[in-house]
Amino acid sequence: GAVVSQHPSWVICKSGTSVKIECRSLDFQATTMFWYRQFPKQSLMLMATSNEGSKATYEQGVEKDKFLINHASLTLSTLTVTSAHPEDSSFYICSGLGQNTGELFFGEGSRLTVL
Amino acid sequence: AQSVSQHNHHVILSEAASLELGCNYSYGGTVNLFWYVQYPGQHLQLLLKYFSGDPLVKGIKGFEAEFIKSKFSFNLRKPSVQWSDTAEYFCAVNARNSGYALNFGKGTSLLVTP
């Protein structure tokens, strides 16, 4: 299947700093990418839907000014956690929508720890 | 509210045992149904999906799932598990014609012992 790569896999940062997570579709073009968040022993929660070249659509309760999403190209979407706090510590997972199959392909996830 | 429930949070089986993982959903309309697997340290992979047609769908690695509309269920089965099936399993649903974003269950952690 198609490959989606996330970077970094692990990141530790100090409270108040910003962290950028990249999500790349390596062998297909993803016009739509989804960002999920997973707390320990919880399900994946959809944070936002991003479409290439347009503003992301955020789910209810997700602060768009805190979680900045950019989808500037068909193969790259980024999630920036601004002014991170310990409660933002989580596992962030992106997925890209395959244009022809309608199937979602997931990245490996990025674990953020805010000290 | 839309929701996906996975009944078993942790399952431990011996090799060659049969597996059934429960998944129920609460949605008002027509749905698409998925099972994903996440092996330790790896990304989510699609095991199988149901969009329409035969309610018994077969996926990769010998897995199958049956959609029972009257029960709002989509249980995952495998007749004989292997040690390599040790992983986290997620059931996911999306409402048809409402985009491709998935609503996930909490997952079931499966441990297969030799």
Interface residues (C-beta under 8 A of the other chain):
Chain A: G1 V4 T32 F34 Y36 K41 Q42 S43 L44 M45 L46 T49 I93 S95 L97 G102 E103 L104 F106 G107 E108 G109
Chain B: V4 H9 Y36 Q42 H43 L44 Q45 L46 K49 F90 G99 Y100 A101 L102 N103 F104 G105 K106 G107
